[in-house]
């Protein structure tokens, strides 16, 4: 579902088919570990963050890669990655690329340092960006949307799952080995596809809202600067 530019009205969200309808035999929920949802073996599906001294070497690479940091994870329910570019022209370019994107990626980005433990969705191929040392990226199986997994882990129940394996104080962390033990409840078969489609829909709705917020912020800043220049 790539129609992110149309998910801008409350009515469209409310009219989207509900995934919570009761159906026969719909109460059976499966539990899967995060490791079992990875697209490959844990080591191959996992991309680790770089220490700061390694990140400093990145600007010399060609082509230049975006470096995703913990503050770039914009979390409400489903986390998104804040755009690195600013300005209306670049916002429009980014929207075009999103709509015309090639193969959709299914990458979950997790901040191992909490609280809270942030999770977000990345649609870029993992080779197109670098991560700070606080983050890891996990490529998930294509039929398990990263949007659903991120939403669960960002929820109160998901945060409790992190707490089971968190160590350290006052800054808590979860090791890579413990991350793979996190348990994710999967929707019952009869509603699974509807639930997955809903969270995918909600993720792209959040992307559209983020683009609108950035555009409005740029317009507002420009107006205030113009007023200031006329004093």
Secondary structure, 3 states (H helix, E strand, C coil): CCCHHHCCCHHHHHHCCCCCCCCCCCCCCEEEEHHHHECCCHHHHEEECECHHHHCCHHHCCCCCEEECHHHEECCCCCEECCCCCCHHHHHHHHHHHHCCCCCCCEEEEECEECCCCEEEECCCHHHEEEECCEEEEEECCCCCHHHHHHHHHCHHHHHHHHHHCECCCCEECCHHHHCCCEEEECCHHHHHHHHHHHHHHHHHHHHHHHHHHHHHHHHHHHHHHHHHCC
